[in-house]
């Protein structure tokens, strides 16, 4: 049977001991975002990441700027970030604003990773309605609560940070 999503890892590839991870999240759609941040953070902690910084910004458009500045600043410290997770929720409305913000945010987040050399996980839900967003944060209102994608983003941050460390 087909199971949607990434195949979970185990062992050393999910051992986050010694890693420093940044979570940058929006305050827009905060109820949903908080659930995603908690899913990410708890996954990191369960996999031995103890150095986690959490910073909030107003909206998704601001995520790339904040992530880049924080990653660059960390490179001046004794412990630069090994990975970052940008978390937000965009829900389609009745105007083109959704499409513009989705495109700018996704391109911006990708560019931060490429420009800084620090893995940046795209943790921005782009949903057609509130129900989809709640289900993807594991807080669905129906019979199925859904799956918290923050769990996947936490695992991806560890995996990509480990990949980055093997290349250095």
Protein Blocks (a to p, Z undefined) as FASTA:
>chain_A
ZZedjdddehjllccghiacdddddfehklmmmmmmmmmmmmmmmnopabdcddddfblm
lmmmmmmmmmmmmmmmmbdcfbdcddddddddfbfklmmmmmmmmmmmmmmmmmnopacd
dfbdcdfbfklmmmmnopafblbnbjafklmmmmmmmmmmmmmmmmZZ
